[in-house]
């Protein structure tokens, strides 16, 4: 009979489960997940810095931190060195009640440079950080 094993010591029939189809299905699923996993990381297109949002109310003298595409840093149109950023921001915000800054970063800058600059801003005691973007319909920028 198929599915039963003959044994010489005659202890009765032994049923065996064939796991080959289960292994085949698991290997196919493994291959599918291995192929689709890298696509899930790169499949989300991100286009910055355009954003659709309401305009913020203007403060009398907002502080702007401008990051150019060549890595230069300006605080309110005054160029400063990256090492002096924290000291300069502390002196600018020393007598201000509203510790808020607007960052205007070029869209071609590496993410790491912008993130490091934001960390420096936070280390200067400024926790209200606004990223200035263009609306989608705007062309060019100032």
Secondary structure as GFF3:
##gff-version 3
##sequence-region A 1 142
A	DSSP	alpha_helix	20	42	.	.	.	ID=ss1
A	DSSP	beta_strand	63	67	.	.	.	ID=ss2
A	DSSP	beta_strand	73	75	.	.	.	ID=ss3
A	DSSP	beta_strand	78	80	.	.	.	ID=ss4
A	DSSP	three_ten_helix	82	84	.	.	.	ID=ss5
A	DSSP	alpha_helix	85	92	.	.	.	ID=ss6
A	DSSP	beta_strand	100	105	.	.	.	ID=ss7
A	DSSP	alpha_helix	111	123	.	.	.	ID=ss8
A	DSSP	beta_strand	128	131	.	.	.	ID=ss9
###
